[in-house]
């Protein structure tokens, strides 16, 4: 890929950002699409976010992804955000529209697409348990309710934080029941048979850490487990789910799907299917 004075620039801002796989998969897709665009990482500290956005605006960058810890803090720095981003209270994709910077959120759509593609799971009418109550959990709860889930239960160490999360959605989705419970494994095990899907939105699983005491064998045989963690490829939670004969998947599908959605927003064209996933797998399987 030759970078010239005509090359359009995309990127990702976050801190840290050196570990991000987005440049690999986005540049692979841009090349496959034959576009004279390039995607680069920008390491931006929290205290430098406002200056960074001003700089990206001045430089004419066509768009950029937003990752931890800027997904919420960036909102007041943008000219407008989409209704979906406002609902989720977070922005992970910014597109230049004329002189304006517009915030989008593709995490929710990416999550739902991954559930369908990787698990064959349709949330409509289902009961789902979310582990955690952070930003990733918020996107999951909102997108599952939009998709018609019958019930979404958030399990978190801080029950108050879980209540704060679901309270934001109770008035918007009358067809979905919301509840909160403590991230207490005996309690979760006792309720496990009532869920069609368990989703881990926490960092538990990274570095081989595990939810000590969680017994997924208590789930119904047709249930599924989704872990947003994808490094390691098979977390202890997924290993347990596999041994229990449950359908399960890691977060690679969500990473790819949200990236494909973002690229479509920036370019106006759907990227070729499979290119991003193959590029990431080529790196992770080394």
Steps between C-alpha positions, in 0.01 A plus 500: 500500500649833389412805709480819297369852540159372388478219757210540743578435866304297755616404845433392856552701819546346843741454789669264468449419133816314395330164558206578271429258215285757319780639277578149373144407414392841370800540269446146369140590414594835345756328278247233397255778411760675285464826691774759537446522876723414796411423863746592778509488883513820707603460865304769688519550876182589685616855574586554132168387352358846425821612331517176303145538366574860402811378319321220318233747394762749373693230314194392305504139620207321335402306811629310797414236755490578870605250763568493874499739684342756265165352389293718732732797551507574126125565472501872595790558260295391197251704299228236528448133572255244362196390704659157550820651637294721730303198622820309577665804655817431305666564163741257338495637144527859377437610141576835345185633333595824328634719779336292773623204701216253556514229767365148438500179699560173313571287810134409546431404137834317490408299808160398366649407162763286671237320709323404179806408296706327771228343715190495281334686789199728460436708816128544427297352783808372685624543858858621524749548786764771463813472716626851577357852484761705315492658154499168316210382715303815419539439126397136547192584709380768260550289187337190654196703603480651150511146361197400707651310794233392749723561801849640562658449841820682596727333756761730649709527815349842560125447485451877512702541179295226337179673602628826354569325171162333455306801627615685188306254284188410697297784353613434142431129458164398638525153352814408693519426871814632669644375827824519698671248721828470684795340325474219752576161350274282720213737422578501127532121497158469661347714223712372208233262367272799435731664246535434129828691478776619734719787378828598665567872450772525766877460469483166684654245266795712393825339606318179582297641790167334576166547673575275796199291589290567191340173390374521142390135513194637684384664176246332272661287221382739226651805671800696373798686647663809347827643631597843366861421596695352206856480636554225592295344221334258742442655839434280806130589466490378139698189588243414766214568257659274239540218750135544595398463135367855474527717190756772567705772332761760585501871416682483167171496312387816677833675435477418131131583465527840670802575280311409185210721609739789563669465162162499328413824681822669389510381140132447419587149378476165679847342530549153352393232745773302673798723421527655847447170678762319294757775564447485875506121512827498308654706782340322796583153369873569465 
